[in-house]
Amino acid sequence: MSKEPLRAIDQTEYELVTERDLYKITKEVFQFDFISGLPCGELRNFIAESGSDPEVIHAQAANEREAVGIAQGAWLAGKRPVLYMQNSGLFESSNDLGSLLIPCKTPVPFIVSWRGAPGETATQHFATGAATVSLLESFGLPYISEATQSDIKRLKGEMDRTDLPGVILVKKEKFNQLSVPEITIASKVDDAEIVFQEADNDHADLSREEVLDMLFSHLINRNDAVVSSTGLISRSIFHHHDGKNQFYNAGAFGLTSAIGLGFAVNRPGVRTIVIEGDGSVLTDVGVLNVIGHFAPPNLLHIVLDNRAYMSCSGEQTYGSEKIPQLAKLFGYRRTFSVQSRDGIFRVLDELRSASTGPQMIHIRINGSGKRDFI
């Protein structure tokens, strides 16, 4: 692929797309129906238009990495997502570009405000502004700046050809007075509760494999969508319980529940089960708040807590015992915290009752289990 940015051959033939018109034109070209990202003043018009568009689901995230995960889940659900963020957020989520969107061949368009572009005077943006194009070229991603409608169409063609994300860089414009409407998709539930919580102790009897065997034997069925986290949990599920409706989040550590949220919101008729470790949850605690806000009734969040980054070299995590309380605080409808076989079967009995999510099962496990699945 050429490292030259996609540009019109003779830009004098075309009118450059202004930020005010960017939403209309990108929607015409990409036909997107789902959007996520982080606010930026330079994209206020784009964000405002998405919030008032009845054909588009707008799921604002708590950080850029999370937005990438949500968009990946929406893509898996059959949506056509688009992301918006400042170029600082592009750097923040660069690992997830490389370890999630690119290997999964997810051609999601990014609308990126290019702070620190040539001609700008804000010193805090100079370093990232100068490195933005190099970042995109290092990944081999198609991108455009000073775009015309023709450029945007050719960017779409390049993304279709390569199955890569593409980026529209938007330079700073003069402040405008367009008001941004309040965006409300769903609200937190008010009757959140911790249904029951077994007494916690330092000795956990259950291993990762034992718990996964119980879950796949008595809870998870072939019609469920299963999203599992980076490391040993996904390896174990793939080795023992692989199925056609499963997504293994192999690279974007901490984004497993964001991916599950993006899928659950867009496929409300499919029970979506997220299975991740305590380290994965603690890497992006803010997504619990976003899940609680959108409150997808079909989302079941399972946390296997060994109080360590066991997929690495066993370093201790901090505060994992507080995860159920955080889920309750952020609006999960029901949470369970168990660490025994009897406790797990009690949860399974509770889940048979007529109730909706989001729900969390927090399961205390030990650090044992197979590491080499080759």
C-alpha positions in Angstrom: 0.0 0.0 0.0 1.2 3.4 -0.8 2.2 5.6 2.2 1.0 8.7 0.4 -2.3 10.0 1.8 -5.3 9.7 -0.4 -6.0 13.1 -2.0 -7.9 14.5 -4.9 -5.7 14.9 -7.9 -6.8 18.5 -8.3 -8.4 19.8 -5.2 -9.4 23.0 -7.0 -12.0 21.0 -8.8 -13.8 20.2 -5.6 -15.1 22.0 -2.5 -13.3 20.9 0.7 -15.7 19.3 3.2 -16.2 21.5 6.2 -16.7 20.1 9.7 -20.3 21.3 9.6 -21.0 19.1 6.5 -18.8 16.1 7.6 -21.6 14.1 9.2 -23.9 14.2 6.2 -21.2 13.2 3.7 -19.6 10.5 5.8 -23.0 9.0 6.5 -23.8 9.0 2.8 -20.6 7.3 2.0 -20.2 4.8 4.9 -23.9 4.3 5.7 -23.1 3.9 9.3 -25.7 3.2 11.9 -23.7 3.1 15.2 -21.3 5.6 16.6 -19.0 5.8 19.7 -16.2 8.0 20.8 -15.0 10.8 23.1 -16.1 14.4 22.9 -13.8 17.0 21.2 -14.7 20.6 20.7 -13.5 20.5 17.1 -16.0 17.7 16.3 -19.0 19.3 18.1 -21.1 19.5 15.0 -20.4 15.9 14.0 -21.3 14.7 17.5 -24.4 16.9 17.7 -25.7 15.5 14.4 -25.2 11.9 15.5 -27.1 12.6 18.7 -30.1 13.8 16.8 -30.1 11.2 14.1 -32.9 8.6 14.7 -31.2 6.1 12.4 -28.0 6.0 14.5 -27.3 4.5 17.9 -24.9 6.8 19.8 -22.9 5.1 22.6 -20.5 7.6 24.1 -17.7 5.9 25.9 -15.6 6.8 29.0 -12.3 6.6 27.1 -11.0 6.0 23.6 -9.9 2.4 24.2 -13.3 1.6 25.4 -14.9 3.2 22.3 -12.8 0.9 20.1 -14.1 -2.1 22.0 -17.7 -1.0 21.8 -17.3 -0.4 18.1 -15.8 -3.9 17.6 -18.8 -5.4 19.4 -21.2 -3.4 17.3 -19.4 -4.7 14.1 -19.7 -8.3 15.4 -23.5 -7.6 15.8 -23.8 -6.6 12.2 -23.8 -2.9 12.6 -21.7 -0.4 10.6 -19.9 1.6 13.3 -17.9 4.9 13.1 -15.6 6.3 15.8 -14.8 9.9 16.7 -12.0 11.2 18.9 -9.1 13.6 19.1 -5.7 12.5 17.8 -4.5 12.2 21.4 -7.2 9.5 21.8 -5.9 7.9 18.6 -2.5 7.4 20.4 -4.3 6.2 23.5 -6.1 3.5 21.5 -3.2 2.6 19.1 -2.6 -0.7 20.8 -6.2 -1.7 20.2 -6.0 -0.6 16.6 -3.0 -3.0 16.2 -4.2 -5.9 18.3 -8.0 -5.8 17.7 -9.3 -3.9 14.7 -6.5 -4.7 12.3 -6.2 -8.4 13.0 -10.0 -8.8 13.1 -10.3 -7.0 9.8 -12.8 -4.4 11.1 -12.9 -1.5 8.6 -14.3 1.1 10.9 -13.8 4.7 9.9 -12.3 7.1 12.5 -13.2 10.8 12.5 -10.2 12.3 14.2 -9.6 16.0 15.1 -6.0 16.7 14.2 -4.8 18.9 17.0 -1.3 20.1 16.5 -1.6 20.0 12.7 0.6 22.4 10.8 -0.5 26.0 11.4 -1.9 25.4 14.9 -0.5 27.3 17.9 -1.5 25.2 20.9 1.9 24.0 22.2 0.4 21.0 24.2 -0.6 19.5 20.9 2.6 19.9 18.9 4.2 16.6 19.7 1.2 14.4 19.0 0.2 16.6 16.0 3.6 16.1 14.4 3.5 12.3 15.0 -0.1 11.6 13.9 0.6 10.9 10.3 3.6 8.7 11.2 1.4 6.7 13.5 -1.1 6.0 10.8 1.5 5.2 8.2 3.3 2.8 10.6 0.1 0.8 10.7 -0.4 1.1 7.0 -3.8 2.7 7.5 -5.5 4.7 4.7 -6.2 8.3 5.8 -7.2 11.7 4.4 -6.9 15.3 5.4 -8.3 18.5 3.9 -10.9 16.1 2.5 -13.2 16.5 -0.4 -16.3 14.3 -0.9 -14.3 12.5 -3.6 -11.5 11.8 -1.1 -14.0 10.3 1.3 -15.4 8.0 -1.3 -11.9 6.8 -2.3 -11.0 6.3 1.4 -14.1 4.0 1.6 -13.0 2.1 -1.4 -9.5 1.6 0.1 -11.0 0.4 3.3 -13.2 -2.1 1.5 -10.2 -3.3 -0.5 -8.0 -3.8 2.6 -10.5 -4.5 5.4 -8.5 -1.9 7.4 -9.8 1.0 9.5 -9.5 4.4 7.8 -9.0 7.8 9.2 -10.4 11.2 8.3 -8.2 13.9 9.9 -10.2 17.1 10.7 -8.1 20.2 11.2 -9.0 22.9 13.7 -11.8 25.3 12.6 -13.2 28.5 14.2 -15.5 28.1 17.1 -19.2 27.9 16.2 -22.3 28.2 18.2 -24.2 25.0 17.3 -25.7 23.6 20.5 -25.2 20.0 21.3 -28.5 18.2 22.3 -28.5 15.9 25.3 -28.0 12.3 24.2 -30.1 9.7 26.1 -30.4 6.1 25.0 -31.1 4.4 28.3 -30.9 5.1 32.0 -29.6 3.3 34.9 -31.9 0.9 36.8 -32.9 2.0 40.3 -33.5 -1.5 41.8 -29.9 -2.8 41.6 -29.0 -5.3 44.3 -26.4 -7.7 45.3 -28.6 -10.8 45.4 -26.3 -12.7 47.7 -22.7 -12.8 48.6 -20.8 -15.8 50.0 -18.4 -15.2 52.9 -15.0 -14.3 51.4 -11.8 -16.0 52.5 -8.3 -16.3 51.3 -8.6 -19.9 50.3 -10.4 -20.5 47.0 -11.1 -24.1 46.1 -12.3 -23.8 42.5 -9.9 -23.6 39.5 -10.5 -21.7 36.3 -11.2 -25.0 34.4 -13.6 -26.3 37.0 -15.7 -23.1 36.9 -15.7 -22.9 33.1 -16.7 -26.5 32.8 -19.7 -25.8 35.1 -20.7 -22.7 33.2 -20.6 -24.3 29.8 -22.3 -27.4 31.1 -25.2 -25.8 33.0 -25.5 -22.2 31.8 -24.1 -21.3 28.4 -25.7 -22.7 25.4 -24.9 -22.7 21.7 -27.2 -19.8 20.9 -25.4 -17.5 23.4 -22.8 -15.0 22.2 -19.7 -15.4 24.3 -17.0 -12.8 24.5 -13.9 -13.9 26.5 -10.8 -12.0 27.7 -7.2 -11.9 26.8 -5.0 -14.7 28.1 -5.7 -18.0 29.9 -9.5 -17.7 30.0 -9.8 -17.5 26.2 -7.2 -20.2 25.7 -9.0 -22.5 28.1 -12.4 -21.9 26.5 -11.0 -22.4 23.0 -9.4 -25.7 24.0 -12.3 -27.1 25.9 -15.5 -25.3 24.8 -15.0 -23.8 21.4 -18.2 -22.8 19.6 -19.4 -20.9 16.6 -20.8 -17.9 18.5 -17.6 -17.0 20.5 -15.3 -14.1 20.2 -11.8 -14.4 21.7 -10.4 -11.0 22.6 -6.8 -12.0 22.2 -5.1 -8.6 22.1 -7.0 -5.6 23.4 -6.5 -6.2 27.2 -9.3 -4.6 29.2 -11.8 -4.2 26.4 -13.7 -7.5 26.7 -16.7 -6.1 28.5 -16.8 -3.1 26.1 -16.9 -5.5 23.2 -19.7 -7.4 24.9 -21.6 -4.1 25.5 -21.3 -3.1 21.9 -22.7 -6.5 20.8 -25.5 -6.7 23.4 -26.9 -3.2 22.6 -27.1 -4.1 18.9 -28.4 -7.6 19.2 -31.0 -7.4 22.0 -32.5 -10.8 21.1 -29.2 -12.7 21.8 -28.0 -13.4 25.4 -24.5 -12.0 25.5 -22.1 -13.5 28.0 -18.9 -11.7 28.9 -16.2 -13.9 30.7 -13.1 -12.1 31.9 -10.7 -12.0 34.8 -10.4 -9.5 37.6 -7.3 -7.9 36.0 -9.3 -7.3 32.8 -12.1 -5.6 34.7 -9.8 -3.4 36.7 -8.0 -2.2 33.6 -11.2 -0.4 32.5 -13.5 -0.1 35.5 -15.2 2.9 33.8 -17.0 0.6 31.4 -19.1 -0.8 34.3 -20.6 2.7 34.4 -21.3 2.7 30.7 -22.9 -0.8 30.9 -25.0 0.4 33.8 -26.1 3.4 31.9 -27.2 1.5 28.7 -28.5 -1.4 30.8 -28.7 -4.1 28.1 -31.1 -6.6 29.5 -29.5 -9.5 27.6 -26.0 -8.9 29.1 -24.5 -11.4 31.7 -21.1 -10.4 33.0 -19.0 -13.2 34.5 -15.8 -12.3 36.4 -13.3 -15.0 37.4 -11.4 -13.5 40.2 -8.1 -15.1 41.2 -6.8 -11.7 42.5 -3.8 -11.8 40.2 -2.7 -11.1 36.6 -2.3 -14.9 36.2 -2.0 -14.8 32.4 1.1 -12.8 33.0 3.4 -13.9 35.8 0.9 -13.9 38.7 1.3 -10.3 39.9 -1.3 -9.3 42.5 -4.4 -7.2 41.6 -5.8 -4.7 44.0 -9.3 -4.3 45.1 -10.9 -7.1 43.0 -13.2 -8.0 45.9 -14.9 -4.6 45.3 -15.9 -5.4 41.7 -19.5 -6.6 42.6 -20.1 -3.4 44.7 -18.9 -1.3 41.8 -21.2 -3.1 39.4 -24.1 -2.4 41.8 -23.1 1.2 42.2 -23.0 1.7 38.5 -26.4 0.3 37.8 -26.2 -3.5 37.2 -29.6 -4.9 38.0 -28.3 -7.9 40.0 -24.9 -9.1 41.1 -23.8 -12.3 42.7 -20.5 -13.1 44.5 -19.6 -16.7 45.1 -16.6 -19.0 45.6 -18.1 -22.5 46.0 -19.8 -25.1 43.8 -23.0 -24.7 45.9 -22.8 -21.0 45.4 -22.5 -21.3 41.7 -25.5 -23.7 41.5 -27.5 -21.3 43.6 -26.7 -18.5 41.1 -27.8 -20.8 38.3 -31.1 -21.3 40.1 -31.6 -17.6 40.5 -30.9 -16.9 36.8 -33.7 -19.2 35.9 -36.2 -16.7 37.4 -37.6 -14.0 35.2 -35.1 -11.2 35.5 -33.2 -9.0 33.2 -29.7 -7.6 33.0 -27.2 -6.4 33.1 -26.2 -9.0 35.7 -22.8 -9.9 37.1 -21.6 -13.2 38.6 -18.3 -12.6 40.5 -16.6 -16.0 41.1 -13.6 -16.3 43.4 -11.2 -18.9 42.0 -7.6 -20.0 42.8 -4.5 -19.5 40.6 -4.2 -23.1 39.5 -4.9 -24.3 36.0 -3.4 -25.3 32.8 -1.1 -22.7 31.0 0.1 -24.6 28.0 -2.7 -25.5 25.6 -0.6 -26.4 22.6 
